[in-house]
């Protein structure tokens, strides 16, 4: 019975893994206007919106 339970979990995880491949962690370096030091802004963004995130 344990093997059947593992099989059921794998099918659910495959759907979640397929959806997870559409998301990417993006890290953007932002320069502070006062001190000139860099800070990093990071976010998990859908792959279709990466250019929008980096453009701002």
MARKOL-384784 format. One line per field, with one value per residue (C-alpha): residue in one letter; x, y, z. Coordinates in nm, 2 decimals, decimal comma. Each point is the difference from the previous one (the first is absolute). Layout:
<sites>
type: c(a ...)
xx: c(X ...)
yy: c(Y ...)
zz: c(Z ...)
</sites>
This chain:
<sites>
type: c(x x x x x x x x x x x x x x x x x x x x x x x x x x x x x x x x x x x x x x x x x x x x x x x x x x x x x x x x)
xx: c(0,00 0,28 0,11 -0,35 0,01 0,34 -0,14 -0,30 0,24 0,22 -0,28 -0,10 0,36 0,05 -0,28 0,15 0,35 -0,13 -0,16 0,31 0,22 -0,19 0,14 0,36 0,18 0,13 0,26 0,04 0,28 -0,13 0,23 -0,09 -0,02 0,13 0,30 0,07 0,00 -0,18 -0,29 -0,16 -0,37 -0,10 -0,34 -0,15 -0,15 -0,19 0,22 -0,21 0,05 0,37 0,08 -0,27 0,17 0,34 -0,11 -0,13)
yy: c(0,00 0,24 -0,01 0,10 0,30 0,11 -0,03 0,23 0,26 -0,01 0,09 0,30 0,11 -0,02 0,25 0,23 -0,04 0,09 0,32 0,08 0,00 0,32 0,20 0,14 0,16 0,34 0,21 0,37 0,23 0,34 0,29 0,24 0,36 0,13 -0,22 -0,16 -0,35 -0,29 -0,18 -0,31 -0,04 -0,36 -0,15 -0,31 0,10 -0,18 -0,06 0,22 0,31 -0,01 0,28 0,22 -0,07 0,09 0,30 0,20)
zz: c(0,00 0,06 -0,36 -0,11 0,23 -0,14 -0,35 0,09 0,15 -0,31 -0,24 0,22 0,02 -0,37 -0,06 0,26 -0,14 -0,35 0,14 0,20 -0,31 -0,11 0,29 0,04 0,29 -0,13 0,19 -0,11 0,12 0,09 0,07 0,29 -0,11 0,34 0,07 -0,33 0,15 -0,16 0,15 -0,14 -0,07 -0,06 -0,09 -0,15 -0,33 -0,27 -0,30 -0,22 0,23 0,05 -0,24 0,18 0,34 -0,13 -0,19 0,31)
</sites>
